[in-house]
Every structure is written in C-alpha cells, then in structure tokens.
C-alpha cells in the first residue's frame, strides 16, 4: 500500500506518545482515522488536536484492548462510520513491573499479557476480515526492542513483546500470498510516557529520547515498501543484529552493561 489518501487507519493506544504520532502522521497523509485508548481524556485531546489541524474524519472509542468484545464492537463502529478499514496499527501497550522475575507476581504477568499481547491479537482478528474482504490492507503490530532480547527486570514485558513477535511472524507466513501485508515493528528508545513507575523514570529520562513522529514516519515508509520487519529507534538496529549473530549470554551482558550505565548516569544527574 503506497497511498493513504482517503484510506481508513485504525490506531490503538492513541491518547499519547506513539499512538498520537501515528494518528497525526496518517491524517497528514490524507487518511481517515479511527482511534482507541483506555484513557478517554488523552484520546479526546488527540482528536481535538487533529481537528485543529483540519482533520475532521476522526472516530474515537475509549476501551481496554484486552476486552475482545469491546474490540469487536469497535470494528463494527468503524465499519458503520467508514465502511471498512485499510490499515490497523496495534500499538497499545503498558509497562511491566520493572522487578526481577522472582519478584514479579503472576498477576503482573497476566495483566501485561492481556494488554500487550492479547490486545494485539484482538485488534488483528477484529479487523482482518475487513482487510481480506476488500482485497487490500496492512496489519502493523508493535513489539519492542525487548521483543528481540531478554532484559533484566523486564521478564513480564519481554514475554509480552516476544509473544507479539511470534504471533506476527506466524501471521506473515499465513498471509504471504494474500493481499494483506503484515508488518512487525521493533522500536527502541522512543520518547513516550510509558515509563510511569518511579523505578523506571531515571532510565526513561536518559534512554527514551527518539521523537515519536520520527518512528511514525519510519513505519509509514515501511508499509509503502512492504517491509516485513521495521527496526527503528535508539539501539534498535544493533540489538537486532546482535540478536541474530551473537550468543545470547554475550548479547545480554553487553546490553545490560549499556542499560546499567544509562541508569547510573541518570541517577547521578538526578542527585
């Protein structure tokens, strides 16, 4: 898909950060946008920002992407309003507990899998029939740099993003000969507000620095070029290369050394 003029783009997690950046970027391409988020206030702010820029073809729905019935209802709303969907960006996600695996509760694991993994599954399955029926479409599922490697104190988050990766890679093969393209995004170091926990703030201030609009434009380019995997953002490319070439123990040691250095520098600056 090369032209988004008049196309319908569905974006989850659109109240802020990457989701808002996707909404602004696709609207600027002439797309009509259908936006979701769990946060109705932030979602409304995104919609208002679009309208201020002259984009009136906007549909919003506030609900939890982990709710399968709500997602199916959203798909019905999109079809009733716009007739169909052309692109689905499964972007919604939450941070993990930021604790070692043995200190992370089963409830924490279940919570993040419901949103980060099953939110992607729900969004894909709800809208895929529309894409298939019209003979054109793109599914974009957002994993993470932590869907490439395991990172200390991120077992729950990594598990959810590896699950997105596995689901999407399987979907790529299943839809290989179909008119629907599938894209897996591994962003790294994007400046969003996902790191809300106090223990994550120092890391966020130092590491999450890439502007969201930069990633959005990279994803749009990736869809146009039919790139299956879109690896972008701070440290994403070298992590992807390392995950394919280096033994896991070496890679983990190198990555953890860089992360620890980042945290130490950030902690020093905050003193």
CORGIDA-V851521 format. One record per backbone hydrogen bond with DSSP energy under -1.0 kcal/mol. NH is the residue of the N-H (numbers start at 1). CO is the residue of the C=O. E is the energy in kcal/mol with one decimal. If there is no record, write none. Layout:
# CORGIDA-V851521
((NH:CO:E) (NH:CO:E))
This chain:
# CORGIDA-V851521
((6:30:-2.8) (7:4:-1.7) (9:32:-3.0) (10:87:-3.3) (11:34:-2.7) (12:89:-2.2) (14:36:-3.1) (20:16:-1.5) (21:17:-2.1) (22:18:-2.7) (23:19:-2.1) (24:20:-2.4) (25:21:-2.4) (26:22:-2.8) (27:23:-2.1) (28:24:-1.9) (30:27:-1.8) (31:26:-2.3) (32:7:-3.3) (33:57:-2.1) (34:9:-2.5) (35:59:-3.7) (36:11:-2.2) (37:61:-1.1) (43:39:-2.0) (44:40:-2.1) (45:41:-1.9) (46:42:-2.0) (47:43:-2.3) (48:44:-2.4) (49:45:-2.3) (50:46:-2.1) (51:47:-2.2) (52:48:-2.4) (54:51:-1.8) (55:50:-2.6) (58:56:-2.0) (59:33:-2.2) (61:35:-1.9) (63:37:-1.0) (67:64:-2.2) (71:67:-2.1) (72:68:-2.3) (73:69:-2.1) (74:70:-2.1) (75:71:-2.3) (76:72:-1.9) (77:73:-2.0) (78:74:-2.6) (79:75:-2.3) (80:76:-2.3) (81:77:-2.4) (82:78:-3.3) (83:79:-1.3) (86:8:-2.8) (87:8:-2.1) (88:138:-2.4) (89:10:-3.6) (90:140:-2.8) (91:89:-1.5) (103:100:-1.8) (104:101:-1.3) (109:105:-2.0) (110:106:-2.7) (111:107:-2.5) (112:108:-2.1) (113:109:-1.9) (114:110:-2.1) (115:111:-1.6) (116:112:-2.6) (117:113:-1.1) (118:113:-2.6) (121:117:-2.2) (122:118:-3.0) (123:119:-2.1) (124:120:-2.4) (125:121:-2.7) (126:122:-2.0) (127:123:-1.4) (128:124:-2.1) (131:127:-1.7) (132:128:-2.6) (133:129:-2.2) (134:130:-1.7) (136:131:-1.4) (138:86:-1.9) (139:181:-2.7) (140:88:-3.2) (141:183:-2.7) (142:90:-2.1) (143:185:-3.0) (145:187:-1.8) (147:144:-1.9) (148:145:-1.3) (154:151:-1.4) (158:154:-3.4) (159:155:-2.1) (160:156:-1.8) (161:157:-2.1) (162:158:-2.9) (163:159:-1.8) (164:160:-1.7) (165:161:-1.9) (166:162:-2.8) (167:163:-2.6) (168:164:-2.5) (169:165:-2.7) (170:166:-2.0) (171:167:-2.0) (172:168:-2.3) (173:169:-1.4) (174:170:-2.2) (175:171:-2.2) (176:173:-1.2) (178:175:-1.8) (181:137:-2.4) (183:139:-2.9) (184:228:-3.2) (185:141:-2.5) (186:230:-2.8) (188:232:-1.6) (191:210:-3.1) (192:190:-1.8) (196:194:-1.6) (200:197:-1.5) (204:200:-2.3) (205:201:-2.5) (206:202:-1.2) (207:203:-2.9) (208:204:-1.3) (209:189:-1.1) (209:207:-1.7) (210:189:-3.1) (214:211:-1.0) (215:211:-1.1) (216:212:-2.4) (217:213:-2.1) (218:214:-1.6) (219:215:-2.3) (220:216:-2.3) (221:217:-2.2) (222:218:-2.0) (223:219:-2.4) (224:220:-2.2) (225:221:-1.9) (226:223:-1.1) (227:222:-2.9) (230:184:-3.0) (232:186:-1.4) (234:188:-1.6) (236:233:-1.5) (239:235:-1.5) (240:236:-2.4) (241:237:-2.6) (242:238:-2.6) (243:239:-2.5) (245:241:-1.5) (246:242:-2.5) (251:247:-2.6) (252:248:-2.9) (253:249:-2.0) (254:250:-2.5) (255:251:-2.8) (256:252:-2.9) (257:253:-1.9) (258:254:-1.9) (259:255:-2.8) (260:256:-2.9) (261:257:-2.0) (262:258:-2.2) (263:259:-2.6) (264:260:-2.7) (265:261:-2.3) (266:262:-2.4) (267:263:-2.7) (268:264:-2.0) (269:265:-2.2) (270:266:-1.7) (271:268:-1.1))
